[in-house]
Amino acid sequence: MIPVLGYQGAKVAVLGLGRSGLATAAALQAGGAEPLLWDDSPEARAKAEAEGFTLTDLSRNAALDGVAALITSPGIPHLYPAPNKINARAMELGIPVDNDIGLFFRSYATPEWDNFEHTPKVVAITGSNGKSTTTALVHHILEQAGRPTQMAGNIGKAVLSIDPPQDGEVIVLELSSYQTDLARALTPDVAVFTNLSPDHLDRHNGLGGYFAAKARLFTQGGPDRAVIGVDEDEGRFLANQLGQGPADDRVIRVSSGQKLEGFGWSVFARKGFLAEWRKGRQMASIDLREVKGLPGAHNHQNACAAYAACRALGLAPKLIEQALHSFAGLPHRSQLVAERAGVRFVNDSKATNADSAAKALQAFPRIRWIAGGMGKEGGIAALAPFLASVTKAYLIGHSARDFALQLGDTPHEICETMARAVARAAEEAEAGDVVLLAPAAASFDQYPNFEKRGEDFTACVAALPS
């Protein structure tokens, strides 16, 4: 746990008692504060009471009297589409509103660090797509390199639940726009921006607000090094704002598809090869085509971002390359779950819409595609340009017949269940094929969530006759 500093003897209100809220309450208590806890959910309140916390209804008149700060959970709106009434009341009273990320950056450095030989570092990663994979990959590379490291934030533990950093440790954080938008302190050593695509627009009042929330990670405190994906206008703008010119190597530009040779420091992937350029010359090259845990151009972008972050921490290219090959991928995100007789089985159950399925379909040359579920508006019509790699589709769930009508000349079979789809795909697959679960649909017709769907796919693969 990271005890929260700066509130000893003070009352601090905590709104929202999920994973991060309970961790915040415990960390405040450990730092000598008196946390006042509330959640609209009776189940969440019961869980907090079971852990020994006292509840205070923060919606009552005068409930915020004498409170030094309000710490709110990421899912609770503070501005758009309309502020939660407790957040709004705190702002009317001038009470600082913060979140657990802001508390972490205020509290993780302690006087004990004066005795360390190597100061701990923080790598913080944000963006629209790929931030979970990039975060897990940075953490994996550090582990393989023998560096002490912990992973937290929007992935893994709540940030205040981690152990206090030890000598030379690297804390790797995944941060969503909900987290960066409100944090009153954001001071990572290395900050990573993967990319930007429209998401959470109601929460941020449009794409500009969404981008501004992400950009706060770089402008609120200023990292020593910024790793910026420049494949969209917003990334190019951010890199331009942070740098003092193209030779400024405090900004490491990252791309999947573009050559970036004219900058002080850049990392890019083209035709399956990662290249690092610094001060006008190539420093390293890695063949990503054989890295099974990172298939496709979107994962090559993730590899470039993770590579750049680890280089900024001083790791050698060869060490990073070795670690890339042992990365298994995150569950349900282009995850290789088995290989049998030259046929690979890949679980991308997280591909719950056409955009994410398109990235998966571009990652492999010969695909036996398992798709379907609770289809979304437009179905899979947008995937027509990406079907050339599909040898055959095996359709499941509620939208199986609707998807079949949108496949055109692509061979397909309506299987309805995951077990039959996996069995039929495995039966017909040849060496070199990839049996890919990329549903392009929600899971709720057959499963409670995409994780359970991916687990069923993995179980069906494991149950295939040898």
BELKA-V228464 format. One record per residue. N is the residue number from 1. RES is the residue in one letter. SS is DSSP state (2 for helix, 1 for strand, 0 for the rest). Layout:
BEGIN
n={N,N}
res={RES,RES}
ss={SS,SS}
END
This chain:
BEGIN
n={1,2,3,4,5,6,7,8,9,10,11,12,13,14,15,16,17,18,19,20,21,22,23,24,25,26,27,28,29,30,31,32,33,34,35,36,37,38,39,40,41,42,43,44,45,46,47,48,49,50,51,52,53,54,55,56,57,58,59,60,61,62,63,64,65,66,67,68,69,70,71,72,73,74,75,76,77,78,79,80,81,82,83,84,85,86,87,88,89,90,91,92,93,94,95,96,97,98,99,100,101,102,103,104,105,106,107,108,109,110,111,112,113,114,115,116,117,118,119,120,121,122,123,124,125,126,127,128,129,130,131,132,133,134,135,136,137,138,139,140,141,142,143,144,145,146,147,148,149,150,151,152,153,154,155,156,157,158,159,160,161,162,163,164,165,166,167,168,169,170,171,172,173,174,175,176,177,178,179,180,181,182,183,184,185,186,187,188,189,190,191,192,193,194,195,196,197,198,199,200,201,202,203,204,205,206,207,208,209,210,211,212,213,214,215,216,217,218,219,220,221,222,223,224,225,226,227,228,229,230,231,232,233,234,235,236,237,238,239,240,241,242,243,244,245,246,247,248,249,250,251,252,253,254,255,256,257,258,259,260,261,262,263,264,265,266,267,268,269,270,271,272,273,274,275,276,277,278,279,280,281,282,283,284,285,286,287,288,289,290,291,292,293,294,295,296,297,298,299,300,301,302,303,304,305,306,307,308,309,310,311,312,313,314,315,316,317,318,319,320,321,322,323,324,325,326,327,328,329,330,331,332,333,334,335,336,337,338,339,340,341,342,343,344,345,346,347,348,349,350,351,352,353,354,355,356,357,358,359,360,361,362,363,364,365,366,367,368,369,370,371,372,373,374,375,376,377,378,379,380,381,382,383,384,385,386,387,388,389,390,391,392,393,394,395,396,397,398,399,400,401,402,403,404,405,406,407,408,409,410,411,412,413,414,415,416,417,418,419,420,421,422,423,424,425,426,427,428,429,430,431,432,433,434,435,436,437,438,439,440,441,442,443,444,445,446,447,448,449,450,451,452,453,454,455,456,457,458,459,460,461,462,463,464,465,466}
res={M,I,P,V,L,G,Y,Q,G,A,K,V,A,V,L,G,L,G,R,S,G,L,A,T,A,A,A,L,Q,A,G,G,A,E,P,L,L,W,D,D,S,P,E,A,R,A,K,A,E,A,E,G,F,T,L,T,D,L,S,R,N,A,A,L,D,G,V,A,A,L,I,T,S,P,G,I,P,H,L,Y,P,A,P,N,K,I,N,A,R,A,M,E,L,G,I,P,V,D,N,D,I,G,L,F,F,R,S,Y,A,T,P,E,W,D,N,F,E,H,T,P,K,V,V,A,I,T,G,S,N,G,K,S,T,T,T,A,L,V,H,H,I,L,E,Q,A,G,R,P,T,Q,M,A,G,N,I,G,K,A,V,L,S,I,D,P,P,Q,D,G,E,V,I,V,L,E,L,S,S,Y,Q,T,D,L,A,R,A,L,T,P,D,V,A,V,F,T,N,L,S,P,D,H,L,D,R,H,N,G,L,G,G,Y,F,A,A,K,A,R,L,F,T,Q,G,G,P,D,R,A,V,I,G,V,D,E,D,E,G,R,F,L,A,N,Q,L,G,Q,G,P,A,D,D,R,V,I,R,V,S,S,G,Q,K,L,E,G,F,G,W,S,V,F,A,R,K,G,F,L,A,E,W,R,K,G,R,Q,M,A,S,I,D,L,R,E,V,K,G,L,P,G,A,H,N,H,Q,N,A,C,A,A,Y,A,A,C,R,A,L,G,L,A,P,K,L,I,E,Q,A,L,H,S,F,A,G,L,P,H,R,S,Q,L,V,A,E,R,A,G,V,R,F,V,N,D,S,K,A,T,N,A,D,S,A,A,K,A,L,Q,A,F,P,R,I,R,W,I,A,G,G,M,G,K,E,G,G,I,A,A,L,A,P,F,L,A,S,V,T,K,A,Y,L,I,G,H,S,A,R,D,F,A,L,Q,L,G,D,T,P,H,E,I,C,E,T,M,A,R,A,V,A,R,A,A,E,E,A,E,A,G,D,V,V,L,L,A,P,A,A,A,S,F,D,Q,Y,P,N,F,E,K,R,G,E,D,F,T,A,C,V,A,A,L,P,S}
ss={0,0,0,0,0,0,0,0,0,0,1,1,1,1,1,0,0,0,2,2,2,2,2,2,2,2,2,2,2,2,0,0,0,1,1,1,1,1,0,0,0,2,2,2,2,2,2,2,2,2,0,0,0,0,1,0,0,0,0,0,0,0,0,0,0,0,1,1,1,1,1,1,0,0,0,0,0,0,0,0,0,0,0,0,2,2,2,2,2,2,2,2,0,0,0,1,1,1,0,2,2,2,2,2,2,2,2,0,0,0,2,2,2,2,2,0,0,0,0,0,1,1,1,1,1,1,0,0,0,0,2,2,2,2,2,2,2,2,2,2,2,2,2,2,0,0,0,0,1,1,1,1,1,0,0,0,1,0,2,2,2,0,0,0,0,0,0,0,0,1,1,1,1,1,0,0,2,2,2,2,2,2,0,0,0,0,0,0,0,1,1,1,1,0,0,0,0,0,0,0,2,2,2,2,0,0,2,2,2,2,2,2,2,2,2,2,2,2,2,0,0,0,0,0,1,1,1,1,1,0,0,0,2,2,2,2,2,2,2,2,2,2,0,0,0,0,0,0,0,0,1,1,1,1,1,1,0,0,0,0,0,0,0,0,1,1,1,1,1,1,0,0,1,1,1,1,1,1,0,0,1,1,1,1,1,1,1,2,2,2,0,0,0,0,0,0,2,2,2,2,2,2,2,2,2,2,2,2,2,2,2,2,0,0,0,0,2,2,2,2,2,2,2,2,2,0,0,0,0,0,0,0,0,0,1,1,1,1,1,1,0,0,1,1,1,1,1,0,0,0,0,0,0,2,2,2,2,2,2,2,2,0,0,0,0,0,1,1,1,1,1,1,0,1,1,0,0,0,0,0,2,2,2,2,2,2,2,2,2,1,1,1,1,1,1,1,0,0,0,2,2,2,2,2,2,0,0,0,0,0,0,1,1,1,1,1,0,2,2,2,2,2,2,2,2,2,2,2,0,0,0,0,0,1,1,1,1,0,0,0,1,1,0,0,0,0,0,0,0,2,2,2,2,2,2,2,2,2,2,2,2,2,0,0,0,0}
END
